[in-house]
Amino acid sequence: MKKVRVFAPASIANMGCGFDVIGLALDEVGDILEITQSEGDGLTITNRSNVPLPDDIEKNVITPVVRSFLRRIGKTAQIDVCICEKIFPGSGIGSSAASSAAAAYGMNELFGCPLSEEELVLCAMEGENLASGGYHADNAAPALLGGIVLIRGYEPLDIVSLPVPGNFYCAVVHPDIVVATKEAREILPKAVPMHDAVRQWGNVGGLVAGLYSGNIDLIGRSMQDFVAEPYRKQFIPGFDELRKKVLDSGALAMNISGSGPSVFALCDHKNKANAAGWVLKQHFESLGIHSNVYVVKVSNKGAKLTGITI
Ligand code: HSE
């Protein structure tokens, strides 16, 4: 019997212009799993976190990740997973990706690291598919690898770690609004007008160039989304007015976090992130919507072991 305790961080997908292809990892906030491997063939999942989750393991994102891992390495085993800490599902900071990444990373450690980083991302994407009805890696890849990650291609998976310049903090607000990722994906049109596509890939290039050169202004002005945000912002009351207030407070950019309903402000100093966080909180309070705000550093650390028992 062997047991590992694993942490995987929260993450923010899209980073404005990078729908399904760019994501960043956040510091400290994340999921913790304990995974035990023994002889046999089966899977149990026990929830000891403060977050209510369905009892049916077929509805838990960890299940397809564990199965995909075992299928890839061609082994069977009894796997018992205990969810010790969990980001609230639907909070918009990659709750399903944190569990999926922790499960993939922990399984790899238990079996002597047979899979590459790309293969682990593919396993974690099985969890994302269960949660959102789509194979995207812009939460799972940063949750596994840390930092800011570009998914240059999906067929085959081609992952590029981008530099995290300076001292980046995100203020993230999670308003008490329900937006299911599945629904937020289904409302997107299947085709993008050429004019918007041109603006979008200009921004993706600008964001990557800004991250490499440390050009903070270029990063900020590149984080504009013409693909998903125009359709999704209807779920977030007063979105345009909120962005103006947040940018006036000193933030570099404000965008929907992944598919929402959370919104994040990227800032180049903790004090600016605190100021943006206050603006975000006030906005929803003035509309009578309860919200939670976190100010978190962008982190270079991805999934990691926090304990092993043999
Ligand atoms: N890139 C995905 C989306 C992230 O925007 O739908 C989901 O969190």
Residues whose N, C-alpha, C, O or C-beta is under 5 A from the ligand:
A	BS01	HSE	A13 F19 D20 H136 D138 R185 G258 S259
